[in-house]
Amino acid sequence: MGKIKFATTWLDGCSGCHMSLLDIDERILDVLSAADIVYGPLVDFKDFPQGVDVTFVEGAVSSDEDEEKIIKIRQNTKTLVSFGDCAITANIPGMRNYYPTKDIFQRAYFENADINHKTPLIGIPHLLPQTRPIHEVVTVDIFLPGCPPPADVIFFAITELLQGRIPDLTGKTRFGK
């Protein structure tokens, strides 16, 4: 059996789950012996490829760009992992759901700005009315909770997937840890 195609990415989140992924340290070499990383912040590919076997997605769906990205990823991924609490519950990015988008822009670009009081016209994505967890937009195959998930649990999940097994995460992690 050849190497599997493995991808990671993040939507609206802090990238803490990816930092925890890096905490698997030298065990990344074990992953690389069985998988080619075909997309993500660890590699320089710009477009999400077709035929990806496993994708870990961190963060919530907050903008039209996030929504388009997760739909494309789902269409091109066999096994989609909702990676971390933001991906599963919208967590911290979802805190904005209590406020209208116009109020968020008012606070960010007028009330908190010392100079240049205006909303940028370029360079920021169009925010959706509500931030949503990934599974409200596309079908998710595996949920890997934690904020962030511990490195050992991430490594366990990856190695199980590399062996063609769905990881049993019972008792290995929980929300917020």
Secondary structure, 3 states (H helix, E strand, C coil): CCCEEEEEEECECCCHHHHHHHCCHHHHHHHHHHEEEEECCCCCCCCCCCCEEEEEEECEEEEHHHHHHHHHHHHCEEEEEEECHHHHHCCCHHHHHHCCHHHHHHHHHHHCCCCCCCCCCCCCCCEEEEEECHHHCCCCCEEECCCCCCHHHHHHHHHHHHCCCCCCCCCCCCCCC
